[in-house]
Amino acid sequence: MARRFRYEYGSGPLHLVAILASFSLAGWALVEVFHGLYATNVAIWLGGAVVGHDLVLLPLYSLLAAIAYRGLGAAAGDPRRVRALNHLRIPAFLAAVLFLVWFPEILGLGEPRFRHATGLTTHGYLGRWLLITGALFAFSAVAFALRVRRARQ
């Protein structure tokens, strides 16, 4: 029975008890910190973030990484090609984080609320995000070109 549980769950029953206890402690801390007012909203947001990451984003970026490794021929074992992938992966990650944080302003979804709170418009956010994303990829391309040049010398 314990062997079957370990096979299905991936770890022993003590690990599951420890995880449940830590989630219970974190839930209690949320209630205490927010005094019950916003604790349910924060708990729902955290639960959604965990589910969204583990069920949507993790398989998606694992699939994209596998496609990129095959496309670059990294499966053949050439370490230079793996380093090339990282010069694409890092600026893409930073651009995605910026988009995740600022997507209401970038897409203009929060225009009325943003205008009411600040008196400004969200007009330039998309252009600035695209400019920052382009600069990240350009900086990464220059860094990669310098690494390739130094490796050839």
DSSP file (Angstrom, degrees, kcal/mol; ACC not computed):
  #  RESIDUE AA STRUCTURE BP1 BP2  ACC     N-H-->O    O-->H-N    N-H-->O    O-->H-N    TCO  KAPPA ALPHA  PHI   PSI    X-CA   Y-CA   Z-CA
    1    1 A M     >        0   0    0      0, 0.0     4,-2.4     0, 0.0     5,-0.2   0.000 360.0 360.0 360.0 -45.5    0.0    0.0    0.0
    2    2 A A  H  >  +     0   0    0      1,-0.2     4,-2.6     2,-0.2     5,-0.2   0.869 360.0  52.6 -66.6 -35.5    2.8    2.4    0.9
    3    3 A R  H  > S+     0   0    0      2,-0.2     4,-2.1     1,-0.2    -1,-0.2   0.906 110.1  48.0 -66.0 -40.7    4.7    1.6   -2.2
    4    4 A R  H  > S+     0   0    0      2,-0.2     4,-2.6     1,-0.2     5,-0.2   0.911 112.0  49.9 -64.6 -42.9    1.6    2.3   -4.4
    5    5 A F  H  X>S+     0   0    0     -4,-2.4     4,-3.1     1,-0.2     5,-0.5   0.928 111.2  48.8 -61.6 -45.0    1.0    5.6   -2.5
    6    6 A R  H  X5S+     0   0    0     -4,-2.6     4,-1.7     1,-0.2    -1,-0.2   0.872 112.3  49.4 -63.1 -36.9    4.7    6.6   -3.1
    7    7 A Y  H  <5S+     0   0    0     -4,-2.1    -2,-0.2    -5,-0.2    -1,-0.2   0.932 117.9  38.4 -67.8 -45.6    4.4    5.6   -6.8
    8    8 A E  H  <5S+     0   0    0     -4,-2.6    -2,-0.2     1,-0.1    -3,-0.2   0.914 126.7  34.1 -72.9 -44.4    1.2    7.6   -7.3
    9    9 A Y  H  <5S-     0   0    0     -4,-3.1    -3,-0.2    -5,-0.2    -2,-0.2   0.839  99.2-128.4 -84.0 -34.9    2.0   10.6   -5.2
   10   10 A G  S  <<S+     0   0    0     -4,-1.7     2,-0.3    -5,-0.5    -4,-0.1   0.319  80.6  40.4 102.7  -7.7    5.7   10.8   -5.8
   11   11 A S  S    S-     0   0    0     -6,-0.3    -1,-0.3     1,-0.0    -2,-0.2  -0.917  94.1 -72.7-156.1 179.3    6.7   10.9   -2.1
   12   12 A G    >>  -     0   0    0     -2,-0.3     4,-1.2    -3,-0.1     3,-0.6  -0.229  45.1-103.7 -79.0 169.8    5.8    9.3    1.2
   13   13 A P  H 3> S+     0   0    0      0, 0.0     4,-2.2     0, 0.0     5,-0.2   0.799 118.4  62.8 -63.1 -29.6    2.7   10.0    3.3
   14   14 A L  H 3> S+     0   0    0      1,-0.2     4,-2.3     2,-0.2     5,-0.2   0.867  99.8  54.2 -64.4 -35.2    4.8   12.2    5.7
   15   15 A H  H <> S+     0   0    0     -3,-0.6     4,-2.4     2,-0.2    -1,-0.2   0.918 107.6  49.7 -63.2 -43.4    5.5   14.6    2.9
   16   16 A L  H  X S+     0   0    0     -4,-1.2     4,-2.5     2,-0.2    -2,-0.2   0.907 110.8  49.4 -62.7 -42.3    1.8   14.9    2.2
   17   17 A V  H  X S+     0   0    0     -4,-2.2     4,-2.3     1,-0.2    -1,-0.2   0.908 111.3  49.6 -62.9 -41.9    1.1   15.6    5.9
   18   18 A A  H  X S+     0   0    0     -4,-2.3     4,-2.2     2,-0.2    -2,-0.2   0.897 111.3  49.0 -64.7 -40.3    3.9   18.2    5.9
   19   19 A I  H  X S+     0   0    0     -4,-2.4     4,-2.4     2,-0.2     5,-0.2   0.932 112.1  47.8 -64.6 -46.0    2.5   20.0    2.8
   20   20 A L  H  X S+     0   0    0     -4,-2.5     4,-2.1     1,-0.2    -2,-0.2   0.888 112.2  50.2 -63.3 -38.3   -1.0   20.1    4.2
   21   21 A A  H  X S+     0   0    0     -4,-2.3     4,-2.4     2,-0.2    -1,-0.2   0.899 110.4  49.1 -66.3 -39.6    0.3   21.4    7.5
   22   22 A S  H  X S+     0   0    0     -4,-2.2     4,-2.4     2,-0.2    -2,-0.2   0.888 111.2  49.4 -69.2 -37.4    2.3   24.1    5.8
   23   23 A F  H  X S+     0   0    0     -4,-2.4     4,-2.4     2,-0.2    -1,-0.2   0.892 111.3  50.3 -65.7 -38.2   -0.7   25.2    3.6
   24   24 A S  H  X S+     0   0    0     -4,-2.1     4,-2.4     2,-0.2    -2,-0.2   0.918 111.2  48.3 -64.3 -42.6   -2.9   25.3    6.8
   25   25 A L  H  X S+     0   0    0     -4,-2.4     4,-2.3     2,-0.2    -2,-0.2   0.902 111.6  49.6 -63.8 -41.2   -0.3   27.4    8.5
   26   26 A A  H  X S+     0   0    0     -4,-2.4     4,-2.1     2,-0.2    -2,-0.2   0.895 110.7  50.4 -65.3 -39.7   -0.1   29.8    5.5
   27   27 A G  H  X S+     0   0    0     -4,-2.4     4,-2.1     2,-0.2    -2,-0.2   0.913 110.5  49.0 -63.4 -43.2   -3.9   30.0    5.4
   28   28 A W  H  X S+     0   0    0     -4,-2.4     4,-2.4     1,-0.2    -2,-0.2   0.910 109.8  52.2 -61.7 -41.8   -4.0   30.9    9.1
   29   29 A A  H  X S+     0   0    0     -4,-2.3     4,-2.9     1,-0.2     5,-0.2   0.892 107.7  52.3 -63.0 -39.0   -1.3   33.5    8.6
   30   30 A L  H  X S+     0   0    0     -4,-2.1     4,-2.5     2,-0.2     6,-0.4   0.928 110.1  48.0 -61.0 -44.8   -3.3   35.1    5.7
   31   31 A V  H  X>S+     0   0    0     -4,-2.1     5,-1.0     1,-0.2     4,-0.7   0.909 115.3  45.4 -63.2 -41.3   -6.4   35.3    8.0
   32   32 A E  H  <5S+     0   0    0     -4,-2.4    -2,-0.2     2,-0.2    -1,-0.2   0.905 114.9  46.1 -69.5 -41.8   -4.3   36.9   10.8
   33   33 A V  H  <5S+     0   0    0     -4,-2.9    -2,-0.2     1,-0.2    -1,-0.2   0.927 123.6  32.9 -68.0 -44.6   -2.5   39.3    8.6
   34   34 A F  H >X5S-     0   0    0     -4,-2.5     3,-1.9    -5,-0.2     4,-0.7   0.386 102.2-129.3 -95.4   4.1   -5.5   40.6    6.7
   35   35 A H  T 3<5 -     0   0    0     -4,-0.7    -3,-0.2     1,-0.3    -4,-0.1   0.802  62.9 -67.0  52.8  34.5   -7.9   40.1    9.7
   36   36 A G  T 34<S+     0   0    0     -5,-1.0     4,-0.4    -6,-0.4    -1,-0.3   0.320 118.3 103.2  77.6  -9.9  -10.3   38.2    7.5
   37   37 A L  T <4 S+     0   0    0     -3,-1.9     4,-0.2    -6,-0.2    -2,-0.1   0.973 101.3   4.4 -71.2 -54.3  -11.2   41.2    5.3
   38   38 A Y  S  X S+     0   0    0     -4,-0.7     4,-2.5    -8,-0.2     5,-0.2   0.315 101.8 102.6-113.1   5.9   -9.2   40.4    2.2
   39   39 A A  H  > S+     0   0    0      1,-0.2     4,-2.7    -5,-0.2     5,-0.2   0.879  82.2  50.1 -61.7 -39.0   -7.8   36.9    3.2
   40   40 A T  H  > S+     0   0    0     -4,-0.4     4,-2.5     2,-0.2    -1,-0.2   0.904 111.1  49.2 -68.3 -38.5  -10.3   35.0    1.1
   41   41 A N  H  > S+     0   0    0      2,-0.2     4,-2.4     1,-0.2    -2,-0.2   0.923 114.0  45.6 -64.2 -42.8   -9.5   37.2   -2.0
   42   42 A V  H  X S+     0   0    0     -4,-2.5     4,-2.9     2,-0.2     5,-0.2   0.905 113.0  50.3 -66.4 -41.4   -5.8   36.7   -1.4
   43   43 A A  H  X S+     0   0    0     -4,-2.7     4,-2.7    -5,-0.2    -2,-0.2   0.905 111.7  47.9 -64.0 -41.0   -6.2   32.9   -0.9
   44   44 A I  H  X S+     0   0    0     -4,-2.5     4,-2.7     2,-0.2    -2,-0.2   0.917 112.9  49.0 -64.7 -42.2   -8.3   32.7   -4.1
   45   45 A W  H  X S+     0   0    0     -4,-2.4     4,-2.3     2,-0.2    -2,-0.2   0.926 113.1  46.4 -63.5 -44.5   -5.7   34.6   -6.0
   46   46 A L  H  X S+     0   0    0     -4,-2.9     4,-2.4     2,-0.2    -2,-0.2   0.916 113.3  49.3 -64.7 -42.6   -2.8   32.5   -4.6
   47   47 A G  H  X S+     0   0    0     -4,-2.7     4,-2.6     1,-0.2     5,-0.2   0.912 112.0  48.5 -61.8 -42.1   -4.8   29.3   -5.4
   48   48 A G  H  X S+     0   0    0     -4,-2.7     4,-3.1     1,-0.2    -1,-0.2   0.878 110.5  51.6 -64.1 -37.6   -5.5   30.5   -8.9
   49   49 A A  H  X S+     0   0    0     -4,-2.3     4,-2.3     2,-0.2     5,-0.2   0.903 111.5  46.7 -66.5 -40.3   -1.8   31.4   -9.4
   50   50 A V  H  X S+     0   0    0     -4,-2.4     4,-2.9     2,-0.2     5,-0.3   0.946 117.4  42.1 -66.4 -47.5   -0.8   27.9   -8.3
   51   51 A V  H  X S+     0   0    0     -4,-2.6     4,-2.6     1,-0.2     5,-0.5   0.925 115.0  51.2 -65.2 -44.1   -3.3   26.2  -10.5
   52   52 A G  H  X>S+     0   0    0     -4,-3.1     5,-2.2    -5,-0.2     4,-1.1   0.887 116.1  41.1 -61.3 -39.3   -2.6   28.5  -13.4
   53   53 A H  I  <>S+     0   0    0     -4,-2.3     5,-3.2     3,-0.2    -2,-0.2   0.964 120.1  40.7 -72.1 -52.0    1.1   27.9  -13.2
   54   54 A D  I  <5S+     0   0    0     -4,-2.9    -2,-0.2    -5,-0.2    -3,-0.2   0.828 126.3  32.0 -71.3 -32.6    1.1   24.2  -12.5
   55   55 A L  I  <5S+     0   0    0     -4,-2.6    -1,-0.2    -5,-0.3    -3,-0.2   0.701 135.0  17.4 -98.8 -20.8   -1.7   23.3  -15.0
   56   56 A V  I  X5S+     0   0    0     -4,-1.1     4,-1.6    -5,-0.5    -3,-0.2   0.782 125.7  36.7-115.0 -59.2   -1.2   25.9  -17.7
   57   57 A L  I  ><S+     0   0    0     -5,-2.2     4,-3.2     2,-0.2     5,-0.3   0.910 111.7  54.8 -71.9 -43.7    2.1   27.6  -17.7
   58   58 A L  H  ><S+     0   0    0     -5,-3.2     4,-1.9     1,-0.2     5,-0.2   0.939 112.8  42.1 -59.0 -49.9    4.4   24.8  -16.7
   59   59 A P  H  > S+     0   0    0      0, 0.0     4,-2.1     0, 0.0    -1,-0.2   0.889 115.5  53.1 -63.2 -34.4    3.3   22.4  -19.5
   60   60 A L  H  X S+     0   0    0     -4,-1.6     4,-2.3     1,-0.2    -2,-0.2   0.955 113.6  38.8 -66.6 -50.1    3.3   25.3  -22.0
   61   61 A Y  H  X S+     0   0    0     -4,-3.2     4,-1.8     1,-0.2    -1,-0.2   0.755 113.9  55.9 -77.6 -19.3    6.8   26.5  -21.3
   62   62 A S  H  X S+     0   0    0     -4,-1.9     4,-2.2    -5,-0.3    -1,-0.2   0.897 109.8  46.7 -69.1 -40.6    8.1   22.9  -21.0
   63   63 A L  H  X S+     0   0    0     -4,-2.1     4,-2.4    -5,-0.2    -2,-0.2   0.919 112.3  49.7 -65.0 -43.8    6.7   22.2  -24.4
   64   64 A L  H  X S+     0   0    0     -4,-2.3     4,-2.5     1,-0.2    -1,-0.2   0.883 110.6  50.5 -63.1 -38.1    8.2   25.4  -25.8
   65   65 A A  H  X S+     0   0    0     -4,-1.8     4,-2.7     2,-0.2    -1,-0.2   0.907 110.3  49.4 -66.1 -40.8   11.6   24.5  -24.3
   66   66 A A  H  X S+     0   0    0     -4,-2.2     4,-2.2     2,-0.2    -2,-0.2   0.906 112.1  48.3 -64.3 -40.9   11.4   21.0  -25.9
   67   67 A I  H  X S+     0   0    0     -4,-2.4     4,-2.8     2,-0.2    -2,-0.2   0.916 112.7  48.6 -63.6 -42.9   10.6   22.5  -29.3
   68   68 A A  H  X S+     0   0    0     -4,-2.5     4,-2.1     2,-0.2     6,-0.3   0.903 110.1  51.1 -65.8 -40.8   13.4   25.0  -28.9
   69   69 A Y  H  X>S+     0   0    0     -4,-2.7     5,-2.5     1,-0.2     6,-0.7   0.925 114.6  43.4 -62.1 -43.7   15.9   22.3  -28.0
   70   70 A R  H ><5S+     0   0    0     -4,-2.2     3,-0.8     1,-0.2    -2,-0.2   0.914 112.5  52.8 -67.4 -41.3   14.9   20.2  -30.9
   71   71 A G  H 3<5S+     0   0    0     -4,-2.8    -1,-0.2     1,-0.3    -2,-0.2   0.842 112.4  44.4 -64.4 -33.7   14.9   23.2  -33.3
   72   72 A L  H 3<5S-     0   0    0     -4,-2.1    -1,-0.3    -5,-0.2    -2,-0.2   0.520 112.0-119.0 -86.4  -5.5   18.4   24.2  -32.3
   73   73 A G  T X<> +     0   0    0     -3,-0.8     3,-1.4    -4,-0.5     5,-0.5   0.752  67.0 143.3  74.4  22.7   19.7   20.7  -32.5
   74   74 A A  G > < +     0   0    0     -5,-2.5     3,-1.7    -6,-0.3    -4,-0.2   0.714  58.2  73.0 -70.1 -18.8   20.6   20.8  -28.8
   75   75 A A  G 3 5S+     0   0    0     -6,-0.7    -1,-0.3     1,-0.3    -5,-0.1   0.755  84.2  68.2 -65.6 -21.5   19.5   17.1  -28.4
   76   76 A A  G < 5S-     0   0    0     -3,-1.4    -1,-0.3     2,-0.1    -2,-0.2   0.641 118.3-110.6 -72.7 -12.9   22.7   16.2  -30.3
   77   77 A G  T < 5 +     0   0    0     -3,-1.7    -3,-0.1     1,-0.3    -2,-0.1   0.624  64.2 150.0  97.5  14.5   24.6   17.4  -27.3
   78   78 A D    >>< -     0   0    0     -5,-0.5     4,-1.0     1,-0.2     3,-0.8  -0.724  32.0-160.2 -81.6 111.4   26.3   20.6  -28.6
   79   79 A P  H 3> S+     0   0    0      0, 0.0     4,-1.8     0, 0.0    -1,-0.2   0.768  86.0  65.4 -67.0 -23.8   26.7   22.9  -25.5
   80   80 A R  H 3> S+     0   0    0      1,-0.2     4,-1.5     2,-0.2     5,-0.1   0.874 100.1  51.2 -65.2 -34.9   27.0   26.0  -27.7
   81   81 A R  H <> S+     0   0    0     -3,-0.8     4,-1.6     2,-0.2    -1,-0.2   0.845 106.0  54.2 -72.2 -32.2   23.5   25.6  -29.0
   82   82 A V  H  X S+     0   0    0     -4,-1.0     4,-1.4     1,-0.2    -1,-0.2   0.906 107.2  51.2 -65.6 -40.6   22.2   25.3  -25.4
   83   83 A R  H  X S+     0   0    0     -4,-1.8     4,-1.1     1,-0.2    -2,-0.2   0.856 106.1  55.7 -64.2 -34.4   23.9   28.6  -24.6
   84   84 A A  H  X S+     0   0    0     -4,-1.5     4,-0.5     1,-0.2     3,-0.4   0.889 103.4  54.9 -64.7 -37.9   22.2   30.2  -27.6
   85   85 A L  H >X S+     0   0    0     -4,-1.6     4,-2.5     1,-0.2     3,-1.2   0.874 102.5  56.5 -62.8 -37.3   18.8   29.1  -26.3
   86   86 A N  H 3X S+     0   0    0     -4,-1.4     4,-2.1     1,-0.3    -1,-0.2   0.806  98.4  61.0 -66.8 -27.7   19.5   30.9  -23.0
   87   87 A H  H 3< S+     0   0    0     -4,-1.1    -1,-0.3    -3,-0.4    -2,-0.2   0.657 113.5  37.5 -73.6 -13.7   20.1   34.1  -24.9
   88   88 A L  H <X S+     0   0    0     -3,-1.2     4,-1.5    -4,-0.5    -2,-0.2   0.750 114.2  55.1 -96.5 -36.5   16.5   33.8  -26.2
   89   89 A R  H  X S+     0   0    0     -4,-2.5     4,-2.3     2,-0.2    -2,-0.2   0.895 103.8  52.4 -67.4 -42.6   15.0   32.5  -23.0
   90   90 A I  H  X S+     0   0    0     -4,-2.1     4,-2.4     2,-0.2     5,-0.2   0.942 112.0  42.0 -67.9 -49.5   16.1   35.2  -20.6
   91   91 A P  H  > S+     0   0    0      0, 0.0     4,-2.5     0, 0.0    -1,-0.2   0.872 114.6  53.2 -65.9 -31.9   14.8   38.3  -22.5
   92   92 A A  H  X S+     0   0    0     -4,-1.5     4,-2.2     2,-0.2    -2,-0.2   0.914 110.0  48.2 -65.1 -40.7   11.6   36.4  -23.3
   93   93 A F  H  X S+     0   0    0     -4,-2.3     4,-2.4     2,-0.2    -1,-0.2   0.930 112.5  47.6 -63.5 -46.2   11.1   35.7  -19.6
   94   94 A L  H  X S+     0   0    0     -4,-2.4     4,-2.3     1,-0.2    -2,-0.2   0.899 112.6  49.0 -64.6 -39.8   11.8   39.3  -18.6
   95   95 A A  H  X S+     0   0    0     -4,-2.5     4,-2.3     2,-0.2    -1,-0.2   0.885 111.1  50.8 -65.2 -38.0    9.4   40.6  -21.3
   96   96 A A  H  X S+     0   0    0     -4,-2.2     4,-2.7     2,-0.2    -2,-0.2   0.894 109.6  49.7 -67.0 -39.5    6.7   38.1  -20.1
   97   97 A V  H  X S+     0   0    0     -4,-2.4     4,-2.2     2,-0.2     5,-0.2   0.925 111.3  49.1 -65.1 -43.6    7.1   39.2  -16.5
   98   98 A L  H  X S+     0   0    0     -4,-2.3     4,-2.3     1,-0.2    -2,-0.2   0.913 112.8  47.9 -60.2 -42.0    6.8   42.8  -17.5
   99   99 A F  H  X S+     0   0    0     -4,-2.3     4,-1.2     1,-0.2    -2,-0.2   0.912 109.9  52.5 -65.1 -41.6    3.7   42.0  -19.5
  100  100 A L  H  < S+     0   0    0     -4,-2.7     3,-0.2     1,-0.2    -1,-0.2   0.890 114.4  42.1 -62.0 -39.8    2.2   40.0  -16.6
  101  101 A V  H  < S+     0   0    0     -4,-2.2    -1,-0.2     1,-0.2    -2,-0.2   0.884 128.3  28.2 -74.1 -38.7    2.7   42.9  -14.2
  102  102 A W  H >X S+     0   0    0     -4,-2.3     4,-2.7    -5,-0.2     3,-0.6   0.198  80.0 118.4-111.1  15.4    1.5   45.7  -16.6
  103  103 A F  H 3X S+     0   0    0     -4,-1.2     4,-2.5     1,-0.2     6,-0.4   0.818  72.7  56.5 -61.9 -32.4   -0.9   43.9  -19.0
  104  104 A P  H 34>S+     0   0    0      0, 0.0     5,-1.9     0, 0.0     6,-1.2   0.928 115.5  38.4 -63.1 -39.1   -4.0   46.0  -18.0
  105  105 A E  H <45S+     0   0    0     -3,-0.6    21,-0.3     3,-0.2     3,-0.3   0.884 115.7  52.4 -75.5 -37.7   -2.1   49.2  -19.0
  106  106 A I  H  <5S+     0   0    0     -4,-2.7    20,-0.3     1,-0.2    -3,-0.2   0.914 118.3  36.6 -63.4 -42.5   -0.4   47.6  -22.0
  107  107 A L  T  <5S-     0   0    0     -4,-2.5    -1,-0.2    -5,-0.2    -2,-0.2   0.491 110.5-120.5 -89.0  -3.7   -3.7   46.4  -23.4
  108  108 A G  T > 5S+     0   0    0     -4,-0.5     3,-0.8    -3,-0.3    -3,-0.2   0.724  71.6 132.6  73.6  21.4   -5.6   49.5  -22.3
  109  109 A L  T 3 <S+     0   0    0     -5,-1.9    -4,-0.2    -6,-0.4    -6,-0.0   0.797  71.5  45.2 -75.9 -28.6   -8.0   47.4  -20.2
  110  110 A G  T 3> S+     0   0    0     -6,-1.2     4,-3.2     1,-0.2     5,-0.3   0.057  75.2 125.4-102.3  25.9   -7.8   49.6  -17.1
  111  111 A E  H <> S+     0   0    0     -3,-0.8     4,-2.8     1,-0.2     5,-0.2   0.910  73.1  43.0 -55.2 -53.1   -8.1   52.9  -18.9
  112  112 A P  H  > S+     0   0    0      0, 0.0     4,-2.3     0, 0.0    -1,-0.2   0.932 119.4  43.2 -63.1 -43.5  -11.1   54.4  -17.0
  113  113 A R  H  > S+     0   0    0      2,-0.2     4,-2.3     1,-0.2    -2,-0.2   0.914 115.8  48.6 -66.9 -42.3   -9.8   53.4  -13.6
  114  114 A F  H  X>S+     0   0    0     -4,-3.2     4,-2.5     1,-0.2     6,-0.6   0.907 112.6  48.4 -64.4 -41.9   -6.2   54.4  -14.4
  115  115 A R  H  X5S+     0   0    0     -4,-2.8     4,-1.9    -5,-0.3    -1,-0.2   0.892 112.5  48.9 -65.2 -39.8   -7.4   57.8  -15.7
  116  116 A H  H  <5S+     0   0    0     -4,-2.3    -2,-0.2    -5,-0.2    -1,-0.2   0.895 116.3  42.3 -66.7 -39.7   -9.5   58.4  -12.6
  117  117 A A  H  <5S+     0   0    0     -4,-2.3    -2,-0.2    -5,-0.2    -1,-0.2   0.858 134.1  14.6 -76.9 -35.6   -6.7   57.5  -10.3
  118  118 A T  H  <5S-     0   0    0     -4,-2.5    -3,-0.2     2,-0.2    -2,-0.2   0.638  87.9-125.4-116.5 -19.4   -3.8   59.3  -12.0
  119  119 A G  S  <<S+     0   0    0     -4,-1.9     2,-0.2    -5,-0.5    -4,-0.2   0.559  78.2 105.9  79.6   7.4   -5.3   61.7  -14.5
  120  120 A L        -     0   0    0     -6,-0.6    -1,-0.3    -9,-0.1     2,-0.2  -0.639  66.1-121.9-112.6 170.2   -3.2   60.1  -17.2
  121  121 A T        -     0   0    0     -2,-0.2     3,-0.3    -3,-0.1   -16,-0.0  -0.671  14.7-128.6-107.1 168.1   -3.9   57.8  -20.1
  122  122 A T  S >  S+     0   0    0     -2,-0.2     3,-1.0     1,-0.2     4,-0.5   0.095  71.1 120.7 -97.7  21.6   -2.5   54.3  -20.8
  123  123 A H  T 3  S+     0   0    0      1,-0.2     4,-0.4     2,-0.1     3,-0.3   0.854  72.7  40.5 -58.0 -43.4   -1.6   55.4  -24.4
  124  124 A G  T 3> S+     0   0    0     -3,-0.3     4,-2.3     1,-0.2    -1,-0.2   0.483  88.3  90.4 -90.4  -1.7    2.2   54.9  -24.3
  125  125 A Y  H <> S+     0   0    0     -3,-1.0     4,-2.6   -20,-0.3     5,-0.2   0.897  86.4  49.3 -66.0 -41.4    2.4   51.6  -22.4
  126  126 A L  H  > S+     0   0    0     -4,-0.5     4,-2.5    -3,-0.3    -1,-0.2   0.937 113.7  46.1 -63.5 -46.2    2.2   49.3  -25.4
  127  127 A G  H  > S+     0   0    0     -4,-0.4     4,-2.3     1,-0.2    -1,-0.2   0.899 114.0  48.4 -63.0 -40.9    4.9   51.1  -27.3
  128  128 A R  H  X S+     0   0    0     -4,-2.3     4,-2.8     2,-0.2     5,-0.2   0.904 111.1  50.0 -67.1 -40.3    7.1   51.3  -24.2
  129  129 A W  H  X S+     0   0    0     -4,-2.6     4,-2.7     2,-0.2    -2,-0.2   0.924 112.3  47.5 -64.4 -42.2    6.7   47.6  -23.5
  130  130 A L  H  X S+     0   0    0     -4,-2.5     4,-2.5    -5,-0.2    -2,-0.2   0.890 112.5  50.2 -63.5 -38.7    7.6   46.8  -27.1
  131  131 A L  H  X S+     0   0    0     -4,-2.3     4,-2.3     2,-0.2    -2,-0.2   0.921 112.4  46.1 -65.1 -44.4   10.6   49.1  -26.9
  132  132 A I  H  X S+     0   0    0     -4,-2.8     4,-2.5     2,-0.2    -2,-0.2   0.910 113.0  50.4 -64.4 -41.9   11.8   47.5  -23.7
  133  133 A T  H  X S+     0   0    0     -4,-2.7     4,-2.2     2,-0.2    -2,-0.2   0.922 111.6  47.9 -62.5 -44.3   11.2   44.0  -25.1
  134  134 A G  H  X S+     0   0    0     -4,-2.5     4,-2.5     1,-0.2    -1,-0.2   0.894 111.6  50.4 -62.5 -39.9   13.2   44.9  -28.3
  135  135 A A  H  X S+     0   0    0     -4,-2.3     4,-2.8     2,-0.2     5,-0.2   0.891 108.7  52.4 -66.2 -39.1   16.0   46.4  -26.2
  136  136 A L  H  X S+     0   0    0     -4,-2.5     4,-2.2     2,-0.2    -2,-0.2   0.935 113.2  43.4 -61.3 -46.1   16.2   43.2  -24.1
  137  137 A F  H  X S+     0   0    0     -4,-2.2     4,-2.3     2,-0.2    -2,-0.2   0.881 114.1  50.9 -68.4 -37.0   16.5   41.0  -27.2
  138  138 A A  H  X S+     0   0    0     -4,-2.5     4,-2.4     2,-0.2    -2,-0.2   0.929 111.1  47.8 -66.0 -43.9   19.0   43.4  -28.8
  139  139 A F  H  X S+     0   0    0     -4,-2.8     4,-2.4     1,-0.2    -2,-0.2   0.905 112.7  49.4 -61.8 -40.9   21.2   43.4  -25.6
  140  140 A S  H  X S+     0   0    0     -4,-2.2     4,-2.4    -5,-0.2    -1,-0.2   0.884 109.9  51.1 -66.0 -38.0   21.0   39.7  -25.5
  141  141 A A  H  X S+     0   0    0     -4,-2.3     4,-2.6     2,-0.2    -2,-0.2   0.897 110.8  48.5 -65.9 -40.1   21.9   39.4  -29.2
  142  142 A V  H  X S+     0   0    0     -4,-2.4     4,-2.4     2,-0.2    -2,-0.2   0.924 111.8  49.2 -65.1 -43.4   24.9   41.7  -28.6
  143  143 A A  H  X S+     0   0    0     -4,-2.4     4,-2.0     1,-0.2    -2,-0.2   0.904 112.6  48.0 -61.6 -40.9   26.0   39.6  -25.6
  144  144 A F  H  X S+     0   0    0     -4,-2.4     4,-2.6     2,-0.2    -2,-0.2   0.913 110.3  51.3 -66.4 -42.0   25.7   36.4  -27.6
  145  145 A A  H  X S+     0   0    0     -4,-2.6     4,-2.5     1,-0.2    -2,-0.2   0.900 110.1  49.9 -62.7 -39.9   27.6   37.8  -30.5
  146  146 A L  H  X S+     0   0    0     -4,-2.4     4,-2.4     2,-0.2    -1,-0.2   0.895 110.8  49.4 -64.4 -39.5   30.4   38.9  -28.1
  147  147 A R  H  X S+     0   0    0     -4,-2.0     4,-2.1     2,-0.2    -2,-0.2   0.907 112.2  47.6 -66.0 -41.1   30.5   35.4  -26.6
  148  148 A V  H  X S+     0   0    0     -4,-2.6     4,-1.7     2,-0.2    -2,-0.2   0.925 113.0  48.7 -66.0 -43.5   30.7   33.7  -30.0
  149  149 A R  H  X S+     0   0    0     -4,-2.5     4,-1.1     1,-0.2    -2,-0.2   0.912 112.3  47.8 -62.9 -42.9   33.4   36.1  -31.1
  150  150 A R  H  < S+     0   0    0     -4,-2.4     3,-0.3     1,-0.2    -1,-0.2   0.874 110.3  52.7 -66.9 -36.0   35.4   35.5  -28.0
  151  151 A A  H  < S+     0   0    0     -4,-2.1    -1,-0.2     1,-0.2    -2,-0.2   0.817 107.6  51.9 -69.3 -29.8   35.0   31.7  -28.3
  152  152 A R  H  <        0   0    0     -4,-1.7    -1,-0.2     1,-0.2    -2,-0.2   0.723 360.0 360.0 -79.1 -21.4   36.3   31.8  -31.9
  153  153 A Q     <        0   0    0     -4,-1.1    -1,-0.2    -3,-0.3    -2,-0.2   0.486 360.0 360.0 -80.6 360.0   39.5   33.7  -31.0
